[in-house]
Every structure is written in C-alpha cells, then in structure tokens.
C-alpha cells in the first residue's frame, strides 16, 4: 500500500514567487471591456483552437457578474497530475503546500471516499472541499462543490481540443446561506508540460434559505444587484490569488506526483 497524504514525508518550498509578467500586466491594465469576458453559457468556446480575448485579467460582464481569467503555464506538469492533485489532496498540511501564506485549513465534507492515488479517476466529482483561505487580505470560509464537466461542456470535444483535465466547481460560503460563484480550470497539455486556463464567475448567486431562497435568488440575480453584491476588488484579488497558487503548485507537483505514483507502482 502507498503512503497516505497524512503520513507522506514531503516538503514544498514555502516561498511564493511574484506573479508572472503577463499577470502583472493584466493587473496594471485594470478592468477589461465587458464584452471581452466569457459568459457561463458559452463555456464551449474554451474548446476552440487558440485563445479567447480575455485569458488573463478581469471584467465586469454585461450581466453584472465579475469574470476573472488566469492563464498559467505549468512546465513539467500534465493534466493527469492536476486531476490527481484534486483527488489526492486530503488535509490542511497538503492544502498549505499549495499556497503557504493564503491557505489555512481544509477538510472534505463527510462522505468523500478519498484520498485517491489514481490520476485517471476524478473521484472528487460530486463531493465538496471545505476550505479557509485568504483572498485580497480577507479570510473566506468556503465550500467548493465539484461538478461534472458535462454540465458545462460537450465533453466529446475534449480529445480534439487537446483537453487533458477539467475541474469544475460551485463555490458557497460556510458561514452564510449563499452560493456565489462558479469556477473552471481547463488544462491542455503542451510540448513542455501543460497550461491551465482558469475562469471564475462571481455573482452567480443562489440564496439557500428554505422557502424564501428562490425568491431572494431571483431578486439578487440582476445586473444592478450583482454590481452591489460583488465588489470590484474581487477582480484583482482573485487573479493574484489564482496566479500565485497555480504557479506555486506547478513548482512542486511533478516531484510529488512521481513520488506517490512511483511508490504505488513499487507496491
């Protein structure tokens, strides 16, 4: 049997590097045009060749939601490694490897069968990752519910589009009856590793209070209310956080992945 995440002896570098130049350029630029973003109903556009107008940056979409996009180049990584990481990650120590400064605590919601050491088994889909993390200087207590990519994509197109992994999730608060965002990390393998194309939609709101929830959800899911509920600072804050954590992950993931998978093979 291979070691569990709780017992593995592994130490990642705790130093968070400055964000890459293309991320800094996007932050210096500020808000992009509303039409440059990707509406949730158009996620299949990510399967088209090349890139979309907004690959790194943030925009207030025409419907009032805030779109954050981040392109991460991950040399030495593969989509299978990313898929493995999300299913293998088991505890707060592992979670802090990912972002030593911003990640504080995590556990899986009751019922999760993991951790999983199979890079081809996305066993985390349908389960929720509970986390405490700092974004933009503010502590957020979140529930990350992983969703099947078929909800957002024509998955039969993945092979032609060179898609090697897709992580989709719905985000809600642990301390508020509110679902507020969706996220997608789409990975394409490249000659020297892979690239992650991340998208966040903040302002897709669902109030989860019994009885009144559907009524309140309808009231807040207007352009005007989204502009009030979703503050502008979420754009640069979430871009910086995503760029930092995914670039940091790329730095240690290949070594950790091979340590665990090679050990599994030896066993």
Secondary structure, DSSP 8 states (H G I E B T S, - for coil): ----TTT-------------HHHHHHHHH--B-GGGS--GGGGGGGGSSS--S-SSEEEE-TTS-EEEEEEEEEET--HHHHHHHHHH--SHHHHHHH-TTTEEEEEE-TT-------TT--TTTT-EEEEEEEETTEEEEEEEEEE-GGGTS-GGGTTTTTEEEEEEEEEEESSSSEEEEEEEEEEEEETTEEEEEEEEEEEEEEE--TTTHHHHHHHHSSHHHHHHHS-THHHHHHHHHHHHHHHHHHHHHHHHHHHHHHHHHH-
